[in-house]
Amino acid sequence: MHFLRFTAESSSNGVVERDFILDGIPGVLWSPASGADRAPLVLMGHGGGTHKKAPAMAGRAHLLVTGCGFHVAVIDAPGHGDRPRTAHDEQEIAALYRARAAGEPEGPIVVRYNDHLAELAVPEYRATLDALQELPEIGADGPVGYWGINMGTAIGVPFVATEPRITAAVFGQHWPDALAEKAKRITIPIEFDMQWDDEHIPREGALALFDAFASKEKTLHANAGKHKELPRFEADSAVRFFARQFGRAVTVPA
Amino acid sequence: MHFLRFTAESSSNGVVERDFILDGIPGVLWSPASGADRAPLVLMGHGGGTHKKAPAMAGRAHLLVTGCGFHVAVIDAPGHGDRPRTAHDEQEIAALYRARAAGEPEGPIVVRYNDHLAELAVPEYRATLDALQELPEIGADGPVGYWGINMGTAIGVPFVATEPRITAAVFGQHWPDALAEKAKRITIPIEFDMQWDDEHIPREGALALFDAFASKEKTLHANAGKHKELPRFEADSAVRFFARQFGRAVTVPA
């Protein structure tokens, strides 16, 4: 058994934010301030080089909590946020910076480093889900989603491929190399984001990863623009996707 | 000058439906029953073999009128709905049925027949827009959208490519052959639907047509499923797209 230890709590704009530690891994749980009934949970995975409370994470959590009444949790990935970097982390980050400075492709480094982090993170996500389902406001019977783009997809695809409790997921913006074989084992409804003019991920690679999912119900959202230009309205779309999958009403912008 | 003649009016569930005739072409205009202020207009194009009041048209109009307060208009395409079929129409329809019965590709016939109909329909759509903008509840200054899938895209792409009054459009589910060159002249925001497992339109062809649009802001929605399985939630998405583009609040399902 794994037990969450809550270390801090604050509340603003209808959202309760609780920091937690589980087996030494720092995480955050956002919940409706109104409390009360059990509600679905969405686990999120943050992007490479960011952390559990990065603006993208807090922003998505706000939409899910205030728009749908869901619980939302993220943990820091290995080597990220409040977690120490290993010598291997430092090597890989240095290799990435060197490639960038030399104008060489980032893909091979990101793919192998994220694959390494995913091996560490998948059991951490499983333990986090175990522990969160012990909380009375979440419980073991409710629907659970996963939402992670970029490195959040590198961790999420192997996690979801081996975790039957996840029943809907939003992925996107990663290479197929390490993920396509695992995606073939995923059959739940999927929404998948890619950038049509991504300067790092080849268009054919992004389409191949989307194609690999075995889900009968899957939607690709491809937007014009470069890697970092994923439109903000795709976050609203993802929130509606979870609301639709989990049979909840939703209040989000158009 | 072209003048609309209204021939029938009815009202239900907050939507006023007015049939009209313009230069012998039958159309329908749906408007908010609340009336009052000027509101944006969305022109729609129906699919092949259907007509201006087919369920898909009436359903989308209901979403746009009750969800956003927009006006919505459709006209029957040449040879469709209440309009007579020519000998050429009959030949092409017979050719399509023969191809279907023989298990041969429909694409070449649909592409050439729709291209022919588009040549006739584009000036009709332009005249319809001229006349609708004479109505005080629409006016000449408000935003105008276009929404057409299948044959509605075959007509809409050449229409929008030559019609600067259209400032946002939803297209999808057609071949690139007759349309890609025209799509290259379109720069307005676009939402584009395709079916990932379309048995008629090759995946590469659908992606090539999306790619051809010169729009800086364009979104591809590709859903798993066959040609006729476009999910209903894509209609809600299109309504939100127009609401976003035209700066309107929206009330539609998740």
Chai-1 contact restraints between the chains, C-beta under 6 A:
chainA,res_idxA,chainB,res_idxB,connection_type,confidence,min_distance_angstrom,max_distance_angstrom,comment,restraint_id
A,K218,B,A224,contact,1.0,0.0,6.0,A-B,restraint_1
A,T219,B,N223,contact,1.0,0.0,6.0,A-B,restraint_2
A,L220,B,A222,contact,1.0,0.0,6.0,A-B,restraint_3
A,A222,B,L220,contact,1.0,0.0,6.0,A-B,restraint_4
A,N223,B,T219,contact,1.0,0.0,6.0,A-B,restraint_5
A,A224,B,K218,contact,1.0,0.0,6.0,A-B,restraint_6
A,R240,B,A254,contact,1.0,0.0,6.0,A-B,restraint_7
A,A243,B,A254,contact,1.0,0.0,6.0,A-B,restraint_8
A,R244,B,A254,contact,1.0,0.0,6.0,A-B,restraint_9
A,V250,B,A254,contact,1.0,0.0,6.0,A-B,restraint_10
A,A254,B,R240,contact,1.0,0.0,6.0,A-B,restraint_11
A,A254,B,A243,contact,1.0,0.0,6.0,A-B,restraint_12
A,A254,B,R244,contact,1.0,0.0,6.0,A-B,restraint_13
A,A254,B,V250,contact,1.0,0.0,6.0,A-B,restraint_14
